[in-house]
Structures are given as C-alpha cells and as structure tokens.
C-alpha cells in the first residue's frame, strides 16, 4: 500500500512538472514579438508611429493601435505604420483586420525586406 502511494505521489509530481514546463515553453513562443518598424526620416505621421512603437515595446497593444491608426491617417502611404498597426491588431486578437493592414503594408513596400520578409505578415497573408 505504501509503495502504491509513493508511485502515485511521484507520478503527480512528474505530471505537474511536465505541465509547468510545457506552459513555460508555450509562453516563451507567444512572448516572441515581431519588432515594430521605425518610419523613414521626414515621414508625415506627426510622430504617431514613434509614439506607437514606444507603447508597442511596452506591450500596451491598445495604445499602440491608437497611435498607429493616427500615423496611417496622417500618412496613408507610410508602409511601416500599416505594418505596425497590423502587429498591434494581431496582439489584440483582431486577425481579420490585421490581414487588411499587413496586405496594405506589403502593397506599399514590396521591396522593403523588413516587411516583405516578415514571418507574421506571411502567415497572415498565406504566403
């Protein structure tokens, strides 16, 4: 009887450790965040892209979204703002809308390797 309880206890400990390590591993994958992109010098975004990057880097996804939307509104041809908005939307779980802005970023800057080579962009656009 003692031997059986010992094995049950040992199994429980091992199962718990497995779950802890599995969860830690998944959190590490989810913690990998694609970097937001700086706007080129002279971009007409009113500084919203830079402000959005500061919030994005602090995981303030909603605040980052607001600033990136303002950057897109101020300079609709700023591919980096479209891309960054898509990143924030992805973090907020708004994947359909993220696809739209990843697509516009790619159309605006197909030769920008930071955009065209982005794994998250390719995943959203099915490339």
C-alpha positions in Angstrom: 0.0 0.0 0.0 2.8 2.4 0.9 4.6 1.6 -2.4 1.5 2.4 -4.4 1.0 5.8 -2.6 4.7 6.6 -3.3 4.2 5.9 -7.0 1.0 7.9 -7.1 2.8 10.8 -5.5 5.8 10.5 -7.8 3.5 10.4 -10.8 1.7 13.5 -9.6 4.9 15.4 -9.2 6.2 14.4 -12.6 2.9 15.3 -14.3 2.8 18.7 -12.6 6.4 19.4 -13.6 5.6 18.4 -17.2 2.6 20.8 -17.3 4.7 23.7 -15.8 7.5 23.2 -18.4 5.0 22.9 -21.2 3.2 26.0 -20.2 6.5 27.9 -19.9 7.5 26.8 -23.3 4.3 28.0 -24.9 4.6 31.3 -23.1 8.1 31.7 -24.5 6.8 31.2 -28.0 4.0 33.6 -27.5 6.4 36.1 -26.0 8.3 36.4 -29.2 7.1 39.6 -30.7 7.9 40.9 -34.2 9.6 44.3 -33.9 7.7 47.4 -34.9 9.3 49.4 -37.7 10.5 53.0 -37.5 9.3 55.4 -40.1 11.8 56.9 -42.5 13.2 60.3 -41.7 10.7 63.0 -42.8 7.6 60.8 -42.7 4.4 62.9 -42.3 2.9 60.8 -39.5 3.1 63.6 -36.8 5.3 61.4 -34.6 2.5 58.9 -34.0 4.5 56.0 -35.4 7.3 56.6 -32.9 4.8 57.0 -30.1 3.1 53.8 -31.1 6.4 52.0 -31.1 7.1 53.1 -27.5 3.7 51.7 -26.4 4.1 48.5 -28.5 7.5 47.8 -26.9 5.8 48.0 -23.5 3.1 45.6 -24.6 0.4 48.4 -24.5 -1.2 47.0 -27.6 -4.4 49.1 -27.4 -2.4 52.4 -27.0 0.0 51.3 -29.8 -3.0 50.6 -32.0 -4.4 54.1 -31.4 -1.1 55.8 -32.4 -0.5 53.6 -35.4 -4.1 54.4 -36.6 -3.3 58.1 -36.3 0.0 57.5 -38.2 -1.9 55.7 -41.0 -4.4 58.5 -41.1 -1.7 61.2 -41.2 0.4 59.5 -43.9 -1.7 56.8 -45.7 1.4 55.8 -47.8 3.6 55.0 -44.8 4.0 51.3 -45.1 5.7 51.0 -41.7 2.6 52.5 -40.0 0.3 50.0 -41.7 2.6 47.1 -40.7 2.9 48.3 -37.1 -0.9 48.7 -36.9 -1.2 45.1 -38.2 1.2 43.9 -35.5 -0.8 45.6 -32.8 -4.1 44.2 -34.1 -2.6 40.8 -34.2 -1.6 41.1 -30.5 -5.2 42.2 -29.7 -6.6 39.1 -31.5 -8.1 41.2 -34.3 -6.7 39.0 -37.0 -9.1 39.8 -39.8 -8.3 43.5 -39.5 -4.6 42.6 -39.2 -4.7 40.8 -42.5 -6.0 44.0 -44.2 -3.1 46.2 -42.8 -0.5 43.5 -43.5 -1.7 43.5 -47.0 -1.6 47.2 -47.4 1.9 47.4 -45.9 3.1 44.8 -48.4 1.4 46.6 -51.3 3.0 49.9 -50.3 6.5 48.5 -49.8 7.0 45.1 -51.5 10.8 45.8 -51.7 11.2 46.5 -48.0 12.8 43.3 -46.6 11.6 44.0 -43.1 8.0 44.0 -44.4 8.2 41.5 -47.3 10.3 39.1 -45.3 8.2 39.2 -42.1 7.1 35.8 -40.9 4.0 37.1 -39.2 3.0 39.0 -42.4 3.5 35.9 -44.5 1.4 33.8 -42.0 -1.5 36.3 -42.1 -1.4 36.6 -45.9 -0.9 32.9 -46.6 2.4 33.4 -48.4 
